Amino acid sequence: MTRTARFLALAAATAMFCFSLWSWSRSGDWVAIVFALGSAAYGIFFFTSSPDEKQ
């Protein structure tokens, strides 16, 4: 994964995580928390993946 793709994936995961927390704070729906946990897992995955510049 290139550095640009890794950055975009981290940005998207962070945005989804923040939106999920905001949605949960407004509604109290448990599905939003599950989605936030999934977004956090994606963020951790993309954060720990090493950038690959072999393009």
N, C-alpha and C positions, 0 to 999 in steps of 0.2 A: 504494500500500500504506500503510495507516495505521501510526502509530508502534507501536501495540500488536501488530499483526500482524508487523511487522518484528522487534520484540523477541522474540516467540514463535518466529519462524522462526530467529533467531540462537541462541536458547536450545536449540531442537531440534537444530540443526546442530552446536552445541558438544557437546551430550550424545551425539549419534551418533558424533562424532569421538572423544570420550573413551572411549566404550564400545568402539569399533573398536580403538583403541590398546591398551586393556586386554585385549581378546580376542586380539589379535596377540601380546601379551607372554606370554599363557598358552599359546597353541597354536602360534605361529610360522607360522600359515596366511597365505599370500599374499593370499587373498581379503579378509581383514580389512584389510590395508594398502590395497588398492584401494578398499574401502568408506570407509576413513579419508580417502583423497585426494578421493573424491567428496563426502564431508561437508565437507571443508575448502573445496572449490570452491563448494558451496552457501553456506557461511558467508561467503566473500568476496563472492559475488553479493549476498546480503542485506545485508551490511555496506556495500557501495558503492551500493546502491539508495537513492534519495532518498525520504524519507517524504512521503506525499501525504495531506493532511487534507481532501480533497474528498468527504466522506461525507455 
